[in-house]
Amino acid sequence: MGVITIALILLLAVVLSGFIARALPWAIPRPLVQICLGGVIGLAADLRVQLDPDIFFLLFLPPLLFLDGWRIPKEELLKDAKTVLELALGLVLFTVIGVGFFINWMIPAMPLPVAFALAAVLSPTDPIAVSAIAARVPIPKRLMHILEGESLLNDASGLVCLRFAIAATLTGAFSLYDATLSFLWVALGGIAVGVLVTWCITRAKEWIARRYGEESGSQILISLLIPFASYLVAEHLHCSGILAAVAAGVTMSVAEVTGQTLAVTRIRRNTVWDMIQFALNGIIFVLLGEQLPTILAGAVETVRVTGHHDPGWLVIYVVAINLALAALRFAWVWVSLSLTLFRANLRGRAMNRPSWRLVAATSLAGARGTITLAGILTLPVALDSGAPFPARDLAILLAMGVIIVSLIAASIGLPMLLKGLEMPPEPSHQAEEDRARIAAAKAAIAAIERVEHDMAAGRDDADLYVAAAAQVMDVYRTRIEALSQEGAAADTTRHTDAIGRTIHVAALKAERKALFQMVRRRELSGEMARKIVRELDLLEARYDG
């Protein structure tokens, strides 16, 4: 079956997963539905997709990590930077050591370096699945920001640990000094490459846009190529391509603050990136499900490596590993939180200890996914001596089992833990938003006065320009007056605005319906209808947002 046919089948499965996830009466996250669809495809169709780890990493990870780094709230990430680093670095090492020894103790047939490799690939968390669950479960925003920041950074630390574990398995030797130096080069070099590549590309395209004008299609294509360029350059220099992609995304968000990109480019680019994110995320989980039948077909043979004959032992091992991961994560979060509270008390700052259910939710939210799947497939097939890599099939099977069980546990456990739980109050940013809108409105009025003066200078019909400018300025003055109110008056104004938005959206939908009726009656051309409908769509998106 051709590659194009396979790609189309996978995309169709992604589309169907959205329909099925919305139609099911239970709050089942879309990734689980996609895995099930992939399993059905693997059983019904002879696809046999061969996942080359290098190609898999290159095609899927750079754009997804780049987009996460681009869109994650930087202020929120910096606010919890210490917590994020503790989870992304300290917890990863804690997990690799603890779970590695646990797996080796539970399955003596798996050598300790291989157990460490499996633990390393299980240490990174996947925010994609948690985000799907969060769509139906009220996870606090700050907790989601911490989980997203952790997942952006722990990918690199987990995969670096995996690299050292594989090297120890192949050579039988391990040097902590060399590992530390290599980690610093991989991490810092990857970040530097991502920042430098993105900065150079954005500066070059801005210079070209200023000199020759901006073309939306080219600008969007450049944004798609940046993560791949950063990843490939970093990998060529033996740095972390993953961290390079993340750093490129963060740098892109900083570069965008200049505001030189055209509005139409931003609108079209956001649409393109949303589509790419949806498609790639879905294909990853569909591929995971498609691989399961092939891997499970050898389960009976694989389980013999452990000294058993009943494949049911694999289920026991997968559940035990998931429990160990959750327990270590809970212990780390609890101890870290206790130390934070202790330090705050020493400084005289009183802090309330969050409910244990919230801590447990933080632990359970560490579901595994994309990085685990891609990382475990990088295990070599053979040793340097030519002998088969020990327990490779077993490690792959256990990793996939952990991914599925962690997703199921999160989808079932998170709603139970968070149901009826009083969340910490989310800080209100209304005042900050009002100040920003007032400042923008004042800048708009100043620009209107300047443009009106320039356009009306020396013209006989200057009154027309003055009247037009006054009409536009009235809109901004009304906005400033409404946003400048305080207390009950401000609440009343916001409530009135909410009612007005609902009414305005209903009016826009009626406009659009009337236009489509005119097209069907041949009273309006399709081209003119598309132009007007696009304007209505942008207005509706504004009011719905």
Backbone torsions as a table, in degrees:
resi	resn	phi	psi	omega
1	MET	NA	133.5	-175.4
2	GLY	-68.3	158.4	-179.3
3	VAL	-62.7	-38.4	-179.1
4	ILE	-64.3	-42.6	178.9
5	THR	-62.1	-42.9	179.0
6	ILE	-61.6	-44.0	-179.8
7	ALA	-61.6	-41.0	-179.8
8	LEU	-67.1	-38.0	178.2
9	ILE	-65.2	-41.9	179.6
10	LEU	-64.4	-41.9	178.4
11	LEU	-65.3	-38.6	177.2
12	LEU	-62.8	-39.8	177.5
13	ALA	-63.6	-37.0	177.7
14	VAL	-63.3	-43.0	179.4
15	VAL	-63.1	-46.5	-179.4
16	LEU	-62.7	-34.6	-178.6
17	SER	-61.9	-35.2	177.7
18	GLY	-64.8	-43.1	178.4
19	PHE	-63.8	-45.1	-176.6
20	ILE	-66.6	-42.5	-178.9
21	ALA	-62.3	-36.3	178.9
22	ARG	-76.7	-28.7	-177.0
23	ALA	-80.4	-26.4	-177.7
24	LEU	-67.6	139.7	179.9
25	PRO	-73.8	-15.7	-178.6
26	TRP	-97.9	154.8	-179.3
27	ALA	-81.4	70.8	179.5
28	ILE	-95.2	122.7	-178.6
29	PRO	-64.4	148.9	-177.5
30	ARG	-57.7	-39.7	179.3
31	PRO	-55.0	-37.2	178.4
32	LEU	-67.4	-40.0	176.9
33	VAL	-62.6	-40.2	179.8
34	GLN	-66.8	-37.5	176.8
35	ILE	-63.6	-42.5	179.0
36	CYS	-63.5	-43.2	177.5
37	LEU	-61.9	-40.5	177.1
38	GLY	-61.7	-39.9	177.1
39	GLY	-63.0	-40.2	177.4
40	VAL	-63.5	-42.3	178.2
41	ILE	-63.0	-41.7	180.0
42	GLY	-63.4	-31.7	179.6
43	LEU	-83.7	-37.5	-173.7
44	ALA	-87.2	-33.1	-176.9
45	ALA	-116.6	146.4	-179.2
46	ASP	-90.9	66.4	-179.2
47	LEU	-76.4	-53.8	-179.1
48	ARG	52.4	59.5	179.0
49	VAL	-71.4	123.5	177.6
50	GLN	-90.6	110.8	-177.1
51	LEU	-87.3	101.5	172.1
52	ASP	-78.6	116.9	-174.7
53	PRO	-55.4	-41.5	-178.4
54	ASP	-63.7	-44.1	178.7
55	ILE	-68.3	-39.3	178.9
56	PHE	-60.1	-47.5	178.4
57	PHE	-59.3	-45.5	-174.7
58	LEU	-67.4	-40.3	-175.2
59	LEU	-76.7	-37.7	-169.2
60	PHE	-102.6	-43.6	-170.2
61	LEU	-73.6	-46.9	-176.4
62	PRO	-54.6	-50.4	-178.6
63	PRO	-65.5	-37.5	-178.3
64	LEU	-69.2	-44.1	179.5
65	LEU	-69.8	-36.2	176.5
66	PHE	-60.1	-45.4	-179.3
67	LEU	-66.3	-39.6	177.1
68	ASP	-61.0	-45.7	179.0
69	GLY	-65.9	-31.3	-179.6
70	TRP	-70.4	-41.0	-170.0
71	ARG	-99.2	-15.2	-177.9
72	ILE	-65.2	137.2	-179.9
73	PRO	-63.1	114.7	-174.8
74	LYS	-68.0	-38.8	-178.9
75	GLU	-63.5	-42.4	179.8
76	GLU	-66.7	-36.9	179.7
77	LEU	-66.3	-42.5	179.1
78	LEU	-67.6	-34.2	-179.9
79	LYS	-62.0	-37.1	-179.2
80	ASP	-110.3	29.5	-175.7
81	ALA	-59.6	-39.8	-178.5
82	LYS	-64.0	-44.7	178.8
83	THR	-63.9	-42.0	-179.6
84	VAL	-62.7	-44.3	179.5
85	LEU	-65.7	-37.2	177.0
86	GLU	-60.8	-40.3	179.8
87	LEU	-75.7	-39.6	-173.8
88	ALA	-77.2	-27.8	-178.7
89	LEU	-111.6	-59.2	-176.9
90	GLY	-62.4	-46.4	-178.6
91	LEU	-66.2	-34.8	178.6
92	VAL	-62.1	-48.8	179.1
93	LEU	-63.0	-41.3	178.2
94	PHE	-60.5	-41.3	-179.8
95	THR	-69.3	-43.5	-178.8
96	VAL	-60.4	-45.7	-178.2
97	ILE	-70.0	-50.4	-175.9
98	GLY	-65.7	-51.7	-178.2
99	VAL	-70.9	-32.0	177.3
100	GLY	-61.5	-48.6	177.0
101	PHE	-64.5	-36.6	-179.9
102	PHE	-64.6	-44.4	179.5
103	ILE	-64.3	-42.5	179.0
104	ASN	-64.1	-37.3	177.3
105	TRP	-69.0	-39.9	-177.3
106	MET	-75.5	-35.6	-178.8
107	ILE	-125.5	83.6	-177.3
108	PRO	-59.3	-23.7	-179.5
109	ALA	-69.0	-16.0	177.6
110	MET	-93.0	114.4	-179.3
111	PRO	-56.5	153.6	-176.3
112	LEU	-59.1	-44.5	177.9
113	PRO	-60.1	-36.9	178.2
114	VAL	-69.1	-37.7	176.6
115	ALA	-62.9	-40.3	176.4
116	PHE	-65.0	-38.2	177.7
117	ALA	-62.9	-43.1	178.1
118	LEU	-64.8	-42.4	178.5
119	ALA	-63.7	-38.1	179.9
120	ALA	-64.4	-40.5	-178.1
121	VAL	-75.9	-18.7	177.2
122	LEU	-88.5	-11.6	-175.1
123	SER	-73.0	-35.7	179.1
124	PRO	-69.3	141.2	177.2
125	THR	-98.1	164.6	-176.3
126	ASP	-123.9	111.2	-178.5
127	PRO	-74.9	-14.6	-176.5
128	ILE	-63.4	-48.4	-179.5
129	ALA	-66.3	-41.4	-179.5
130	VAL	-64.4	-37.1	178.0
131	SER	-63.8	-37.5	177.6
132	ALA	-64.9	-38.8	177.7
133	ILE	-70.1	-38.7	-177.7
134	ALA	-64.4	-20.5	178.6
135	ALA	-63.6	-24.0	-179.0
136	ARG	-116.6	-5.2	-179.5
137	VAL	-124.4	131.1	-176.7
138	PRO	-75.8	82.5	175.6
139	ILE	-84.0	131.6	-179.6
140	PRO	-55.2	142.8	-176.9
141	LYS	-61.0	-40.8	-178.0
142	ARG	-64.8	-38.7	177.3
143	LEU	-63.6	-40.9	178.6
144	MET	-64.7	-38.8	178.2
145	HIS	-63.4	-40.2	178.8
146	ILE	-64.8	-44.3	-179.9
147	LEU	-64.2	-39.8	178.9
148	GLU	-66.8	-43.5	178.5
149	GLY	-64.2	-40.0	178.0
150	GLU	-60.8	-45.8	-176.4
151	SER	-66.5	-27.8	178.8
152	LEU	-68.8	-32.2	-174.2
153	LEU	-101.0	-31.3	-174.8
154	ASN	-75.1	-14.0	174.9
155	ASP	-59.3	-47.5	-177.0
156	ALA	-66.1	-46.8	-177.9
157	SER	-64.4	-38.7	178.6
158	GLY	-66.2	-42.1	-178.7
159	LEU	-72.8	-29.2	174.1
160	VAL	-66.0	-44.0	176.1
161	CYS	-60.7	-38.4	177.6
162	LEU	-62.4	-41.6	-179.6
163	ARG	-61.1	-43.2	-179.5
164	PHE	-69.2	-36.0	178.8
165	ALA	-65.9	-40.9	177.3
166	ILE	-64.9	-42.1	178.7
167	ALA	-61.6	-39.5	178.8
168	ALA	-65.8	-35.6	178.1
169	THR	-67.8	-40.5	-177.2
170	LEU	-73.1	-39.1	-174.0
171	THR	-102.9	-19.5	-177.2
172	GLY	75.4	12.7	-179.0
173	ALA	-134.1	153.8	179.1
174	PHE	-147.2	130.8	179.1
175	SER	-119.4	118.2	179.6
176	LEU	-64.8	-37.6	179.9
177	TYR	-63.3	-49.1	179.4
178	ASP	-64.5	-36.8	-179.9
179	ALA	-65.1	-40.4	-179.7
180	THR	-65.9	-46.9	178.7
181	LEU	-61.8	-42.0	-179.8
182	SER	-64.3	-39.8	179.5
183	PHE	-62.8	-43.8	-179.8
184	LEU	-62.7	-43.1	179.4
185	TRP	-65.7	-44.4	-179.2
186	VAL	-62.4	-44.9	-175.8
187	ALA	-74.6	-56.7	-176.4
188	LEU	-66.6	-39.2	178.2
189	GLY	-63.8	-41.3	178.8
190	GLY	-62.6	-44.1	178.5
191	ILE	-62.5	-45.3	-179.0
192	ALA	-62.2	-42.2	179.9
193	VAL	-62.7	-45.7	-179.8
194	GLY	-60.1	-43.5	179.8
195	VAL	-65.8	-47.4	-175.5
196	LEU	-65.9	-46.0	-179.1
197	VAL	-62.2	-45.5	-178.2
198	THR	-66.4	-42.8	-179.9
199	TRP	-61.0	-45.5	-179.4
200	CYS	-63.5	-44.6	-177.6
201	ILE	-66.5	-44.5	-178.3
202	THR	-66.1	-38.9	178.0
203	ARG	-65.8	-39.8	180.0
204	ALA	-65.3	-44.2	-178.5
205	LYS	-70.1	-32.0	176.5
206	GLU	-67.6	-38.8	177.8
207	TRP	-64.5	-43.5	179.4
208	ILE	-65.1	-40.2	-179.3
209	ALA	-65.0	-39.7	179.0
210	ARG	-67.1	-34.7	-173.6
211	ARG	-85.7	-39.0	-173.2
212	TYR	-121.0	0.1	-178.5
213	GLY	95.8	162.5	-176.1
214	GLU	-108.1	135.6	174.6
215	GLU	-114.4	121.0	-172.9
216	SER	-58.9	-44.0	-178.3
217	GLY	-59.0	-43.6	179.5
218	SER	-66.0	-41.0	179.8
219	GLN	-62.5	-41.3	178.9
220	ILE	-66.1	-42.2	-179.9
221	LEU	-64.2	-37.9	177.6
222	ILE	-62.3	-42.9	179.1
223	SER	-62.8	-29.7	177.5
224	LEU	-74.9	-30.1	-176.6
225	LEU	-84.0	-24.6	-176.4
226	ILE	-56.5	-49.0	-178.8
227	PRO	-62.0	-37.1	179.2
228	PHE	-68.3	-39.8	178.0
229	ALA	-63.3	-45.2	179.4
230	SER	-61.8	-44.3	-179.0
231	TYR	-63.2	-46.8	-176.2
232	LEU	-67.6	-41.2	178.6
233	VAL	-63.3	-43.8	180.0
234	ALA	-63.3	-44.7	179.6
235	GLU	-64.8	-35.3	177.7
236	HIS	-64.2	-32.8	178.5
237	LEU	-90.4	9.2	180.0
238	HIS	61.4	35.3	173.1
239	CYS	-104.5	-176.5	179.8
240	SER	-83.2	109.6	175.5
241	GLY	-66.3	-29.1	179.3
242	ILE	-65.7	-49.7	178.4
243	LEU	-65.8	-31.7	177.0
244	ALA	-63.4	-41.0	178.7
245	ALA	-66.5	-41.6	178.0
246	VAL	-62.8	-48.2	180.0
247	ALA	-62.0	-35.1	177.7
248	ALA	-63.6	-41.4	178.1
249	GLY	-63.4	-44.3	178.7
250	VAL	-62.7	-43.1	178.9
251	THR	-64.0	-36.9	178.8
252	MET	-61.6	-40.9	179.6
253	SER	-65.6	-35.2	177.8
254	VAL	-70.1	-42.1	-179.4
255	ALA	-64.7	-31.5	-178.0
256	GLU	-70.0	-16.3	-178.7
257	VAL	-63.9	-21.5	178.3
258	THR	-61.3	-24.6	176.0
259	GLY	70.5	21.6	-177.4
260	GLN	-84.0	-15.4	-179.8
261	THR	-71.8	139.6	179.5
262	LEU	-65.9	149.9	-178.8
263	ALA	-61.0	-41.5	-178.4
264	VAL	-64.9	-33.7	177.2
265	THR	-65.3	-43.8	179.8
266	ARG	-62.5	-42.2	-179.4
267	ILE	-62.9	-49.1	-178.9
268	ARG	-67.1	-37.7	-178.6
269	ARG	-66.2	-42.1	178.3
270	ASN	-60.9	-39.7	178.9
271	THR	-64.2	-44.3	179.9
272	VAL	-62.6	-44.7	-177.7
273	TRP	-68.8	-35.6	176.2
274	ASP	-61.9	-41.2	179.1
275	MET	-65.7	-43.3	179.9
276	ILE	-63.8	-43.2	178.9
277	GLN	-60.9	-45.9	-179.8
278	PHE	-61.9	-45.1	-176.6
279	ALA	-68.1	-48.4	-176.8
280	LEU	-66.3	-43.0	177.6
281	ASN	-58.7	-44.5	-178.9
282	GLY	-66.7	-43.2	-178.6
283	ILE	-61.1	-37.3	-179.0
284	ILE	-59.0	-47.5	-177.6
285	PHE	-75.0	-31.8	174.4
286	VAL	-64.4	-40.9	176.9
287	LEU	-63.3	-37.7	177.2
288	LEU	-59.8	-45.7	178.2
289	GLY	-66.0	-36.0	-179.6
290	GLU	-66.4	-29.3	-179.3
291	GLN	-78.6	-21.0	-173.3
292	LEU	-59.9	-48.1	-179.1
293	PRO	-56.5	-40.8	179.8
294	THR	-64.4	-42.1	-178.6
295	ILE	-71.2	-41.0	179.9
296	LEU	-67.9	-24.2	179.2
297	ALA	-61.6	-29.8	178.4
298	GLY	-99.4	17.8	-176.3
299	ALA	-64.7	-39.5	-178.5
300	VAL	-61.9	-42.7	178.5
301	GLU	-70.4	-36.9	-178.2
302	THR	-66.3	-38.9	-176.2
303	VAL	-68.2	-21.6	178.6
304	ARG	-65.9	-23.7	176.7
305	VAL	-61.2	-31.7	-178.6
306	THR	-80.9	-5.8	-179.4
307	GLY	92.7	9.3	179.8
308	HIS	-115.9	172.8	177.1
309	HIS	-122.3	-16.7	-179.2
310	ASP	-91.2	119.2	179.1
311	PRO	-60.6	-16.0	178.3
312	GLY	-59.8	-22.3	177.5
313	TRP	-63.2	-29.2	178.4
314	LEU	-62.8	-38.9	177.7
315	VAL	-63.1	-42.3	179.0
316	ILE	-61.9	-43.7	-180.0
317	TYR	-63.4	-43.4	-179.0
318	VAL	-63.0	-45.2	179.3
319	VAL	-63.9	-42.0	-179.4
320	ALA	-63.2	-41.2	179.2
321	ILE	-65.4	-41.2	177.3
322	ASN	-62.1	-41.9	178.3
323	LEU	-63.8	-40.0	179.4
324	ALA	-65.1	-43.2	178.5
325	LEU	-61.3	-45.2	-179.5
326	ALA	-66.2	-40.0	-178.7
327	ALA	-65.8	-44.0	179.2
328	LEU	-65.6	-39.4	178.9
329	ARG	-65.5	-42.8	178.3
330	PHE	-61.8	-44.9	-179.5
331	ALA	-62.8	-42.1	-179.2
332	TRP	-64.5	-46.6	-179.6
333	VAL	-63.9	-41.1	-178.6
334	TRP	-64.9	-46.2	-179.8
335	VAL	-66.3	-42.7	179.2
336	SER	-61.4	-41.9	179.1
337	LEU	-65.8	-40.5	179.8
338	SER	-63.4	-41.2	178.5
339	LEU	-65.9	-38.5	178.0
340	THR	-62.8	-43.7	178.4
341	LEU	-65.2	-38.1	179.6
342	PHE	-64.7	-44.3	178.5
343	ARG	-65.1	-36.6	178.5
344	ALA	-66.0	-39.1	178.4
345	ASN	-65.7	-36.4	178.0
346	LEU	-63.8	-32.9	178.8
347	ARG	-84.0	-1.0	179.4
348	GLY	83.7	13.9	178.3
349	ARG	-100.1	120.0	-179.4
350	ALA	-82.6	126.9	178.5
351	MET	-129.7	137.1	178.8
352	ASN	-83.0	136.1	177.9
353	ARG	-75.7	126.8	178.5
354	PRO	-63.9	158.6	178.1
355	SER	-61.3	147.0	179.0
356	TRP	-62.4	-25.7	178.9
357	ARG	-67.1	-35.2	177.2
358	LEU	-69.2	-38.5	176.1
359	VAL	-64.7	-41.6	178.1
360	ALA	-64.1	-37.5	177.4
361	ALA	-64.2	-38.5	176.4
362	THR	-61.1	-38.4	179.8
363	SER	-70.7	-42.3	-177.0
364	LEU	-72.8	-24.1	-178.1
365	ALA	-72.9	-7.1	179.9
366	GLY	-80.4	60.7	179.8
367	ALA	-73.0	152.3	179.2
368	ARG	-99.8	155.0	-177.7
369	GLY	-164.0	-114.4	-167.9
370	THR	-57.0	-53.4	-175.8
371	ILE	-63.2	-39.1	178.6
372	THR	-62.0	-45.3	179.9
373	LEU	-62.8	-47.5	-177.9
374	ALA	-68.6	-40.4	-176.6
375	GLY	-66.2	-41.1	-176.1
376	ILE	-67.8	-26.6	179.1
377	LEU	-75.4	-9.7	177.5
378	THR	-82.9	-4.4	177.4
379	LEU	-59.7	131.8	-178.9
380	PRO	-62.5	151.2	178.2
381	VAL	-76.6	-32.6	-176.0
382	ALA	-139.1	158.8	174.9
383	LEU	-79.7	174.0	178.1
384	ASP	-61.8	-27.8	-180.0
385	SER	-78.2	-9.1	-177.3
386	GLY	97.9	-11.1	178.3
387	ALA	-71.5	150.6	178.9
388	PRO	-59.2	144.6	176.2
389	PHE	-64.1	126.4	-172.7
390	PRO	-64.3	130.6	172.9
391	ALA	56.8	31.8	-178.4
392	ARG	-65.3	-49.4	-179.3
393	ASP	-62.4	-37.5	178.4
394	LEU	-64.0	-43.1	179.7
395	ALA	-62.9	-42.0	179.2
396	ILE	-63.6	-44.3	-179.6
397	LEU	-63.7	-42.6	179.1
398	LEU	-65.8	-39.9	179.7
399	ALA	-62.9	-44.2	179.0
400	MET	-66.1	-37.6	176.4
401	GLY	-62.5	-40.6	179.3
402	VAL	-64.3	-40.5	178.7
403	ILE	-57.8	-49.8	-176.4
404	ILE	-66.5	-46.1	-178.3
405	VAL	-65.4	-39.1	179.9
406	SER	-65.8	-35.5	176.6
407	LEU	-67.3	-43.6	178.6
408	ILE	-63.8	-43.7	-179.4
409	ALA	-62.3	-41.0	-180.0
410	ALA	-68.1	-40.9	-178.2
411	SER	-68.4	-29.5	179.0
412	ILE	-91.5	-43.3	-173.0
413	GLY	-75.3	-38.8	-177.6
414	LEU	-61.3	-46.8	177.1
415	PRO	-59.9	-36.5	-179.8
416	MET	-68.4	-41.3	-178.1
417	LEU	-71.0	-35.7	-174.1
418	LEU	-93.5	-8.3	-179.4
419	LYS	-66.3	124.2	178.1
420	GLY	73.3	4.9	-178.9
421	LEU	-81.4	131.0	176.9
422	GLU	-76.0	113.1	-177.8
423	MET	-78.0	149.3	171.4
424	PRO	-59.6	140.0	-177.1
425	PRO	-61.4	131.5	177.2
426	GLU	-76.7	133.5	179.0
427	PRO	-63.5	138.6	180.0
428	SER	-86.1	131.3	178.3
429	HIS	-108.4	19.0	-176.2
430	GLN	-63.4	-43.4	-179.3
431	ALA	-62.9	-40.9	178.5
432	GLU	-63.4	-42.0	178.9
433	GLU	-64.2	-42.0	179.5
434	ASP	-62.6	-42.9	179.2
435	ARG	-61.2	-41.6	-179.3
436	ALA	-64.8	-42.9	-179.7
437	ARG	-66.3	-38.7	177.9
438	ILE	-64.6	-44.5	179.0
439	ALA	-62.0	-41.1	179.2
440	ALA	-66.4	-39.1	179.6
441	ALA	-65.9	-40.4	177.9
442	LYS	-64.3	-40.2	177.4
443	ALA	-64.0	-37.1	179.1
444	ALA	-65.3	-42.0	179.4
445	ILE	-62.5	-42.7	178.8
446	ALA	-62.1	-40.5	179.3
447	ALA	-67.2	-38.1	178.7
448	ILE	-62.7	-44.4	179.3
449	GLU	-61.7	-40.8	-178.7
450	ARG	-67.9	-46.0	-178.3
451	VAL	-66.5	-41.1	179.6
452	GLU	-61.7	-41.1	179.9
453	HIS	-65.3	-42.0	-179.6
454	ASP	-67.0	-40.6	-176.4
455	MET	-73.8	-32.7	-175.2
456	ALA	-87.5	-11.5	-175.3
457	ALA	-61.0	124.0	174.4
458	GLY	76.4	10.9	-178.5
459	ARG	-104.2	146.6	179.3
460	ASP	-73.3	-28.8	-179.4
461	ASP	-97.6	37.6	-177.4
462	ALA	-60.4	-28.2	-179.0
463	ASP	-61.6	-31.5	178.6
464	LEU	-64.3	-40.7	179.7
465	TYR	-69.0	-38.7	179.0
466	VAL	-64.2	-42.9	-179.8
467	ALA	-65.1	-42.2	179.9
468	ALA	-64.2	-42.4	180.0
469	ALA	-66.0	-39.7	179.5
470	ALA	-63.9	-37.4	179.6
471	GLN	-64.3	-42.2	179.4
472	VAL	-70.1	-39.8	-178.6
473	MET	-66.2	-29.8	178.3
474	ASP	-60.6	-36.1	178.1
475	VAL	-62.0	-45.2	-178.4
476	TYR	-71.1	-36.7	179.1
477	ARG	-66.4	-37.2	176.4
478	THR	-63.3	-39.9	178.1
479	ARG	-63.9	-44.5	180.0
480	ILE	-62.7	-42.1	-179.6
481	GLU	-63.5	-41.5	-179.7
482	ALA	-68.1	-40.9	-177.3
483	LEU	-75.8	-21.3	-178.2
484	SER	-81.8	-9.9	179.3
485	GLN	-69.3	157.0	-178.2
486	GLU	-130.8	161.6	173.0
487	GLY	64.8	-136.8	-175.1
488	ALA	-63.5	-35.7	179.9
489	ALA	-62.9	-40.4	178.8
490	ALA	-65.5	-42.3	178.9
491	ASP	-62.1	-41.2	178.9
492	THR	-63.2	-42.3	179.9
493	THR	-63.0	-43.5	-180.0
494	ARG	-65.1	-38.8	178.4
495	HIS	-64.2	-42.3	177.9
496	THR	-63.5	-39.8	178.2
497	ASP	-62.3	-40.3	179.4
498	ALA	-62.9	-42.7	177.1
499	ILE	-63.4	-43.2	179.5
500	GLY	-61.5	-38.7	178.9
501	ARG	-63.0	-42.5	179.7
502	THR	-61.6	-44.5	179.2
503	ILE	-65.0	-41.0	-178.7
504	HIS	-65.1	-40.1	178.5
505	VAL	-63.0	-42.0	177.5
506	ALA	-61.0	-40.0	179.0
507	ALA	-65.6	-41.3	179.5
508	LEU	-63.7	-39.7	178.5
509	LYS	-64.8	-38.1	177.8
510	ALA	-65.8	-40.5	176.3
511	GLU	-58.0	-47.5	-177.4
512	ARG	-64.1	-40.6	179.0
513	LYS	-62.1	-41.7	179.1
514	ALA	-64.0	-38.4	179.4
515	LEU	-64.6	-42.9	179.5
516	PHE	-64.8	-35.9	176.4
517	GLN	-64.4	-39.1	178.1
518	MET	-64.7	-37.5	178.3
519	VAL	-65.6	-42.0	-179.4
520	ARG	-66.2	-30.0	178.7
521	ARG	-87.7	5.7	-179.7
522	ARG	62.7	29.2	177.7
523	GLU	-95.7	-7.5	-177.8
524	LEU	-145.7	136.5	-179.0
525	SER	-72.6	152.3	179.9
526	GLY	-62.4	-38.1	-179.3
527	GLU	-64.2	-45.1	179.2
528	MET	-66.5	-36.8	179.0
529	ALA	-64.0	-42.2	179.7
530	ARG	-61.5	-40.0	-179.4
531	LYS	-63.2	-48.3	-177.5
532	ILE	-69.1	-40.3	-179.9
533	VAL	-63.6	-36.6	177.8
534	ARG	-62.5	-41.8	177.0
535	GLU	-61.6	-43.0	179.1
536	LEU	-65.4	-39.1	178.9
537	ASP	-62.1	-43.2	179.3
538	LEU	-64.1	-39.7	177.5
539	LEU	-65.1	-42.7	180.0
540	GLU	-65.5	-40.2	177.1
541	ALA	-61.4	-37.0	178.5
542	ARG	-64.0	-45.9	-177.4
543	TYR	-73.1	-35.1	177.3
544	ASP	-69.9	-30.9	-179.4
545	GLY	-71.6	NA	NA
